[in-house]
Amino acid sequence: MDIFETIKSPLILAIVIMLLCGLAYPVVITLIAGVAFPFQANGEQFTINGSVAGSYLIAQGFNASVFFHPEPANFSASGIDPTITLADAYSQVARISNATGLSESTLTGIVNNQSQYTIFFFGPKFINVVQTNLYLIKKYNAIYSKYANLSG
C-alpha cells in the first residue's frame, strides 16, 4: 500500500474541516452578527458632530480637566477599560467642578445616575467614563462645546 493512499482521506478531511471552521463559519457568523446586531458588531461606536469619535467599549483620551478620566493603564488589565469605580469617579468631582463651574452636588448626582452594577444588582457599582463624558457634553453643551473635538 502506498503512503499517499494512507494519508489521502485524513488529509482531505483536515482541509475540509479547516475551510469550514476557519473560513466559512467565521464569515457566516460575522454576517449574521452584522445584520442582527449592527451597533455591537461595529464596535459600539459613538459620534460627535456627525463623525465617529470613538467606542463605548474603549477608554478614550479624555485628558481635559473638565472630563472624567479613565483609570491609568497600569490599573486596568488591558489599559483600555472605559469604566471606573464610583469612588474613583467621586474623587474627580471636585476637579471637574472647579474646571466647569458646575456644582459638586450636580456632578455627584450625574455620577449616581450614570452608575451601573457589575452584574444585575450585584457587585460593585461603576460608571462608564465615555458615556458619562458624552452625557456632560450633551447636557452642558455651552460648557463642553469647545472640548467636544478633544474627547475622541
C-alpha positions, 0 to 999 in steps of 0.5 A, a space after each residue: 500500500 502506498 503512503 499517499 493512499 494512507 494519508 489521502 482521506 485524513 488529509 482531505 478531511 483536515 482541509 475540509 474541516 479547516 475551510 469550514 471552521 476557519 473560513 466559512 463559519 467565521 464569515 457566516 457568523 460575522 454576517 449574521 452578527 452584522 445584520 442582527 446586531 449592527 451597533 455591537 458588531 461595529 464596535 459600539 461606536 459613538 459620534 460627535 458632530 456627525 463623525 465617529 469619535 470613538 467606542 463605548 467599549 474603549 477608554 478614550 483620551 479624555 485628558 481635559 480637566 473638565 472630563 472624567 478620566 479613565 483609570 491609568 493603564 497600569 490599573 486596568 488589565 488591558 489599559 483600555 477599560 472605559 469604566 471606573 469605580 464610583 469612588 474613583 469617579 467621586 474623587 474627580 468631582 471636585 476637579 471637574 467642578 472647579 474646571 466647569 463651574 458646575 456644582 459638586 452636588 450636580 456632578 455627584 448626582 450625574 455620577 449616581 445616575 450614570 452608575 451601573 452594577 457589575 452584574 444585575 444588582 450585584 457587585 460593585 457599582 461603576 460608571 462608564 467614563 465615555 458615556 458619562 463624558 458624552 452625557 456632560 457634553 450633551 447636557 452642558 453643551 455651552 460648557 463642553 462645546 469647545 472640548 467636544 473635538 478633544 474627547 475622541 
